[in-house]
Amino acid sequence: MSFTLYDASVAGFIRTTEAVAGILKRGRAHYEDNALDLESATEERLCGDMHPLHFQINSVRHHSVNAIRGIKGGSFEPPKPLEKTDFQSLQDLVQSTIDELKSYEADEINGLYGRDLVFKLGEREMPFLAEGFLMSFSVPNFHFHATTAYDIFRMKGVPLGKRDYISKLVLKSG
């Protein structure tokens, strides 16, 4: 059995996005248990020049689901701002991301190998092949934003550990 584009992208997106859902759940519980303003969590950031939590969550979706959509359509652009940034909307966005990622079939994603994609950044256009885009741009960005969301909650005292981020291990079966 070979390691496929699906394995290198969507399978990992699902595991980590499920971990992000767990991190949001733990964050909610921490804020509620400590009588903290839950809605303020969506505007938290690690430092002044970094984007807030709602941007990090939007970017988790953008660099997973929207990356796949972009490959299918041949182009990808920076994410649009979220219309709703309340905490429940972020949790709903993560769940809809998981649901959509799980709807992809391995053959469908593996069939994108070699497909052209143009990343449009303002006037600049960068040409990619699907696999190059996923592995050199989308997957690293996805993990950066998922990790930053984790770090924001850690900074706010939410009791999280590395296992909360790593999530489910893929163990040898049989």
C-alpha positions, 0 to 999 in steps of 0.5 A, spaced: 500 500 500 502 506 498 502 513 501 497 517 498 495 525 497 489 523 501 493 520 506 498 526 506 492 531 506 485 530 508 486 524 513 491 529 517 486 535 516 480 530 519 485 528 525 487 535 527 480 539 526 477 534 530 483 536 535 481 543 534 474 541 536 476 538 542 480 544 544 474 549 543 470 544 547 475 544 553 476 552 552 469 553 553 468 549 559 474 553 562 471 559 561 464 557 563 467 554 569 472 560 571 466 565 570 470 568 564 467 572 558 467 566 553 466 571 547 472 575 549 476 568 547 474 569 540 478 576 540 484 573 544 491 573 540 498 571 542 501 578 541 498 584 538 500 583 531 497 576 530 490 575 528 485 573 533 482 566 535 476 567 530 482 568 524 485 562 526 479 557 526 477 560 519 484 559 517 484 552 519 477 551 515 480 555 509 487 551 509 483 544 509 476 544 506 477 551 501 484 548 499 481 542 496 475 546 493 481 551 490 484 545 487 478 542 484 476 549 481 483 551 479 484 557 484 485 559 491 485 566 494 486 568 501 480 567 506 475 572 507 473 574 514 468 571 517 461 574 518 460 571 525 465 570 530 461 568 536 464 562 540 458 558 538 459 560 530 466 558 531 465 551 534 459 550 528 464 552 523 469 547 526 464 541 526 462 543 518 469 543 516 470 536 519 463 533 516 465 536 509 472 533 510 469 526 512 465 527 505 471 526 501 473 519 498 480 517 498 479 516 490 476 523 489 482 526 493 488 522 489 485 524 483 487 531 484 494 529 483 498 533 478 492 538 477 494 545 476 492 551 481 493 558 481 494 561 488 492 569 487 494 574 492 492 580 490 495 582 483 500 576 484 499 569 481 503 563 483 502 556 479 502 550 483 500 543 482 495 540 487 500 536 491 505 541 491 500 546 493 498 542 499 504 539 501 508 546 501 503 551 502 496 549 505 498 543 510 503 547 513 499 553 514 493 549 516 498 546 522 500 553 524 493 556 525 491 550 529 497 550 533 496 558 534 489 556 536 491 551 541 497 556 544 491 562 545 487 557 549 494 555 553 496 562 554 489 563 557 490 558 562 486 552 559 489 546 561 491 542 555 497 538 553 500 536 547 495 530 546 490 534 546 493 537 539 496 530 537 489 527 537 488 520 535 494 516 533 494 511 527 496 505 530 498 499 526 492 494 525 492 487 526 
